[in-house]
Amino acid sequence: HNCSFSSNLYNFLEQVAPALCKEYALERWKNGENGKSNFKKPKIEFEKPVFKKTELEHCIPLSQLDDSHPCKKYVLSRKIPHEVLHLLYYTDDFASVAAAIDPEKNGLVKESRLVIPIYAESGILIGAQGRYIGVSKKAIRYITIKKQNSSRLWYGLNRVKDEPVYIVEGPIDSLFLPNGVATLGIDSSMTLPEKIKDKNVIFVIDNQPRNRDVVETLQDLIKRKFNVVLWPSNIKEKDVNDMVLAGKTTEQIVDIINKNTYNGLQAQLKLNEWKKV
């Protein structure tokens, strides 16, 4: 320390650990690092980076809309946090939005929708969900579009930074939770994306003990050894957004989730108590 001695690694090992130096020299020779062996170093090629577009085609960020605009009024009425409004868009022509994402998508009508863009883990736009905000009772409430050849859609993966990761079904619910992601539908063949497969994940399924599909989904998740939330009897709201509308804060909801998360045999016992079907 502070002796002004300098040396490369080989000469240093030769002085202080001759036996280790011989091993080091042999390894370098095997790897072709001394220029005297016939070993060829592998050629490594990197894919050209692709940068995501910051805005969707045919869409306007909600931040550019007046608070009196119908779409922004709807979002504000759901009490979606202001800090995530930049993630949401508005369009008066969802058919064009869909066609820009998937050129073969046709048959959709020109209508106004809240647009929720969906990005891959890398940040590349791979899909979008449109939420109908009109008054027609015949309109489909949610329409999800996916780019051709894209993998299964997960919303919010590009924003996960920590754990636990809270997995809900709908994108809007995920906006209220830290490290919240949405599955946009759950099925028995679903596998966790690479980014979160080794993290502590908690499935936050809707509070519907009388819904057979919900009960079967929870049963499947428990069999697959996932952590699941089984809501206590004093919670009457159906989902996270309803809890926010009922006056609960994000901190309170996260606390309820963490205190009512189960897995394995304990989860099965709690499910048997919770379900009403």
C-alpha positions as CSV (number, residue, x, y, z in Angstrom):
1,H,0.0,0.0,0.0
2,N,1.4,3.4,-1.1
3,C,4.8,1.7,-2.0
4,S,4.7,2.8,-5.7
5,F,5.1,-0.8,-6.9
6,S,3.5,-1.6,-10.2
7,S,3.2,-4.8,-12.2
8,N,0.9,-6.7,-14.6
9,L,-1.0,-9.6,-13.1
10,Y,1.3,-12.3,-14.6
11,N,4.5,-10.8,-13.1
12,F,2.9,-10.2,-9.8
13,L,1.7,-13.8,-9.5
14,E,5.1,-15.0,-10.6
15,Q,6.6,-13.3,-7.6
16,V,4.1,-14.0,-4.9
17,A,2.4,-17.3,-6.0
18,P,4.4,-19.3,-8.6
19,A,2.1,-22.3,-8.6
20,L,-1.0,-20.1,-9.2
21,C,1.0,-18.2,-11.9
22,K,1.5,-21.5,-13.8
23,E,-2.3,-22.2,-13.7
24,Y,-3.0,-18.7,-14.8
25,A,-0.6,-19.0,-17.8
26,L,-2.2,-22.3,-18.8
27,E,-5.7,-20.9,-18.7
28,R,-4.6,-17.9,-20.8
29,W,-3.1,-20.3,-23.3
30,K,-6.3,-22.3,-23.5
31,N,-8.3,-19.1,-24.1
32,G,-6.0,-17.9,-26.8
33,E,-5.0,-14.8,-24.8
34,N,-1.2,-15.2,-25.4
35,G,-1.3,-15.1,-29.2
36,K,0.5,-18.5,-29.5
37,S,-2.4,-21.0,-29.5
38,N,-4.9,-21.8,-32.3
39,F,-7.9,-20.8,-30.2
40,K,-10.3,-18.4,-31.9
41,K,-12.1,-15.9,-29.7
42,P,-15.9,-16.0,-30.3
43,K,-17.3,-13.2,-32.3
44,I,-20.0,-11.4,-30.3
45,E,-22.6,-9.4,-32.2
46,F,-25.0,-7.0,-30.6
47,E,-28.4,-6.2,-31.9
48,K,-28.9,-2.7,-33.0
49,P,-30.8,-0.8,-30.3
50,V,-34.4,0.3,-31.1
51,F,-35.7,3.4,-29.4
52,K,-39.4,3.6,-28.5
53,K,-41.5,6.4,-29.8
54,T,-42.6,8.8,-27.1
55,E,-46.1,9.2,-28.3
56,L,-48.8,7.0,-29.9
57,E,-50.1,7.8,-33.3
58,H,-53.5,9.4,-33.4
59,C,-53.4,10.1,-29.7
60,I,-53.1,13.1,-27.4
61,P,-51.5,12.9,-23.9
62,L,-54.0,13.6,-21.1
63,S,-51.6,16.2,-19.8
64,Q,-52.4,18.3,-22.9
65,L,-56.2,18.1,-22.3
66,D,-58.3,20.5,-20.2
67,D,-59.7,19.2,-17.0
68,S,-63.2,19.6,-18.5
69,H,-62.5,17.2,-21.4
70,P,-64.7,14.1,-21.1
71,C,-61.8,11.7,-21.2
72,K,-59.8,13.6,-18.6
73,K,-62.9,14.0,-16.4
74,Y,-63.4,10.3,-16.5
75,V,-59.8,9.6,-15.4
76,L,-60.0,12.2,-12.6
77,S,-63.3,10.7,-11.5
78,R,-61.5,7.4,-11.0
79,K,-59.0,9.2,-8.7
80,I,-56.0,8.0,-10.8
81,P,-52.9,9.7,-9.3
82,H,-51.8,12.8,-11.1
83,E,-48.2,11.5,-11.2
84,V,-49.2,8.8,-13.6
85,L,-51.4,10.7,-15.9
86,H,-48.6,11.1,-18.4
87,L,-49.0,7.3,-19.0
88,L,-52.5,7.8,-20.4
89,Y,-53.7,9.1,-23.8
90,Y,-56.9,10.1,-25.5
91,T,-58.0,9.4,-29.1
92,D,-61.2,10.2,-31.0
93,D,-60.4,7.5,-33.5
94,F,-59.4,4.2,-31.8
95,A,-59.7,2.4,-35.1
96,S,-56.7,4.3,-36.5
97,V,-54.8,3.7,-33.3
98,A,-55.4,0.0,-33.6
99,A,-54.4,0.0,-37.3
100,A,-51.1,1.8,-36.5
101,I,-50.2,-1.0,-34.0
102,D,-51.5,-3.9,-36.1
103,P,-52.1,-3.1,-39.8
104,E,-54.3,-6.2,-40.2
105,K,-56.7,-5.1,-37.4
106,N,-59.8,-3.9,-39.1
107,G,-63.5,-3.8,-38.4
108,L,-63.3,-1.4,-35.5
109,V,-65.4,1.7,-35.6
110,K,-64.1,5.3,-35.2
111,E,-64.8,6.2,-31.6
112,S,-63.4,8.0,-28.6
113,R,-61.4,6.0,-26.1
114,L,-59.0,6.4,-23.2
115,V,-55.8,4.8,-24.6
116,I,-53.4,2.9,-22.3
117,P,-50.1,2.1,-24.2
118,I,-48.4,-1.2,-23.4
119,Y,-44.6,-1.5,-23.5
120,A,-42.3,-4.5,-23.4
121,E,-39.7,-4.8,-20.7
122,S,-37.3,-3.0,-23.0
123,G,-39.6,0.0,-23.4
124,I,-40.7,-0.8,-26.9
125,L,-44.4,-0.2,-27.7
126,I,-46.1,-3.6,-28.3
127,G,-49.8,-2.9,-27.8
128,A,-52.5,-0.7,-26.3
129,Q,-55.8,-1.0,-24.5
130,G,-58.7,1.3,-25.3
131,R,-61.3,2.0,-22.7
132,Y,-64.6,3.2,-24.1
133,I,-65.8,6.5,-22.5
134,G,-69.0,7.2,-24.5
135,V,-72.6,6.5,-23.6
136,S,-73.5,3.7,-26.0
137,K,-74.5,0.5,-24.2
138,K,-73.5,-1.6,-27.2
139,A,-69.9,-0.5,-27.3
140,I,-67.2,-3.0,-26.1
141,R,-65.8,-1.5,-22.9
142,Y,-62.2,-2.6,-23.3
143,I,-60.4,-3.4,-26.6
144,T,-56.8,-4.6,-26.5
145,I,-54.5,-4.5,-29.5
146,K,-51.2,-6.3,-29.8
147,K,-48.4,-5.9,-32.3
148,Q,-48.0,-8.9,-34.6
149,N,-45.4,-11.4,-33.4
150,S,-45.3,-9.9,-29.9
151,S,-45.2,-12.1,-26.9
152,R,-48.0,-12.1,-24.3
153,L,-49.0,-8.6,-23.1
154,W,-48.2,-7.5,-19.6
155,Y,-48.8,-3.9,-18.6
156,G,-46.3,-2.0,-16.5
157,L,-43.2,-4.2,-16.8
158,N,-41.1,-1.4,-18.1
159,R,-41.8,0.6,-14.9
160,V,-40.9,-2.2,-12.3
161,K,-37.9,-1.1,-10.2
162,D,-38.3,-3.0,-6.9
163,E,-40.2,-5.7,-5.1
164,P,-42.7,-7.0,-4.1
165,V,-44.4,-6.8,-7.5
166,Y,-48.1,-6.5,-7.2
167,I,-49.9,-8.3,-10.1
168,V,-53.5,-7.2,-10.8
169,E,-55.7,-7.9,-13.8
170,G,-56.4,-4.4,-15.2
171,P,-54.0,-1.6,-16.0
172,I,-55.9,1.0,-14.2
173,D,-55.7,-0.9,-10.9
174,S,-52.0,-1.3,-11.4
175,L,-51.5,2.5,-11.4
176,F,-52.4,2.7,-7.8
177,L,-49.8,0.2,-6.5
178,P,-46.0,0.5,-6.3
179,N,-44.4,-1.8,-8.8
180,G,-47.9,-2.7,-10.1
181,V,-48.3,-4.7,-13.3
182,A,-51.4,-6.0,-15.0
183,T,-51.9,-9.4,-16.7
184,L,-54.7,-8.3,-19.0
185,G,-56.3,-11.7,-18.4
186,I,-55.1,-14.7,-16.5
187,D,-55.0,-18.3,-17.8
188,S,-53.4,-21.6,-16.6
189,S,-50.7,-21.4,-19.2
190,M,-49.5,-18.0,-18.1
191,T,-45.8,-17.8,-17.1
192,L,-44.1,-14.8,-15.4
193,P,-42.0,-12.6,-17.7
194,E,-38.2,-12.7,-17.4
195,K,-38.0,-9.4,-15.6
196,I,-40.1,-10.5,-12.6
197,K,-39.9,-14.3,-12.5
198,D,-37.3,-14.3,-9.8
199,K,-38.9,-11.5,-7.7
200,N,-41.3,-11.6,-4.9
201,V,-44.7,-11.4,-6.8
202,I,-48.1,-11.1,-5.2
203,F,-51.3,-11.8,-7.2
204,V,-54.0,-9.3,-6.2
205,I,-57.1,-10.8,-7.7
206,D,-60.5,-9.0,-7.5
207,N,-62.5,-9.4,-4.3
208,Q,-65.3,-11.5,-5.7
209,P,-65.8,-14.6,-3.6
210,R,-69.1,-15.4,-5.4
211,N,-67.5,-15.3,-8.8
212,R,-66.7,-18.9,-9.9
213,D,-64.1,-17.7,-12.4
214,V,-62.3,-15.7,-9.8
215,V,-62.3,-18.6,-7.4
216,E,-61.0,-21.0,-10.0
217,T,-58.2,-18.5,-10.9
218,L,-57.1,-18.3,-7.3
219,Q,-57.2,-22.1,-7.0
220,D,-55.0,-22.4,-10.0
221,L,-52.5,-19.8,-8.7
222,I,-52.3,-21.5,-5.3
223,K,-51.6,-24.9,-7.0
224,R,-48.8,-23.2,-8.9
225,K,-47.3,-22.0,-5.6
226,F,-47.8,-18.2,-6.2
227,N,-48.5,-15.7,-3.5
228,V,-52.2,-14.6,-3.5
229,V,-54.3,-12.1,-1.7
230,L,-57.4,-13.3,0.0
231,W,-59.3,-10.2,1.1
232,P,-60.6,-10.0,4.7
233,S,-64.4,-10.0,5.3
234,N,-64.4,-6.3,6.2
235,I,-63.4,-5.3,2.6
236,K,-66.5,-4.9,0.6
237,E,-65.1,-3.2,-2.5
238,K,-64.4,-5.3,-5.7
239,D,-61.0,-4.1,-6.7
240,V,-58.2,-1.6,-5.9
241,N,-59.8,1.3,-7.7
242,D,-63.0,0.8,-5.9
243,M,-61.1,0.9,-2.6
244,V,-59.5,4.2,-3.6
245,L,-62.9,5.6,-4.5
246,A,-64.2,4.4,-1.1
247,G,-61.6,6.6,0.6
248,K,-58.7,4.3,1.2
249,T,-55.1,5.5,0.5
250,T,-52.5,3.6,-1.5
251,E,-50.6,3.0,1.7
252,Q,-53.7,1.5,3.5
253,I,-54.4,-0.8,0.5
254,V,-50.8,-2.0,0.3
255,D,-50.9,-2.7,4.1
256,I,-54.1,-4.7,3.7
257,I,-52.5,-6.6,0.8
258,N,-49.3,-7.4,2.6
259,K,-51.2,-8.6,5.7
260,N,-53.5,-10.8,3.7
261,T,-51.1,-12.5,1.4
262,Y,-50.9,-16.3,1.6
263,N,-49.4,-19.3,-0.3
264,G,-49.3,-23.0,-0.1
265,L,-51.5,-24.9,2.4
266,Q,-52.4,-21.7,4.3
267,A,-53.6,-20.1,1.1
268,Q,-55.8,-23.1,0.3
269,L,-57.4,-23.0,3.8
270,K,-58.0,-19.3,3.5
271,L,-59.5,-19.7,0.1
272,N,-61.9,-22.3,1.4
273,E,-63.0,-19.8,4.1
274,W,-63.2,-16.9,1.6
275,K,-65.1,-18.4,-1.3
276,K,-68.9,-18.3,-1.5
277,V,-69.4,-20.8,-4.4
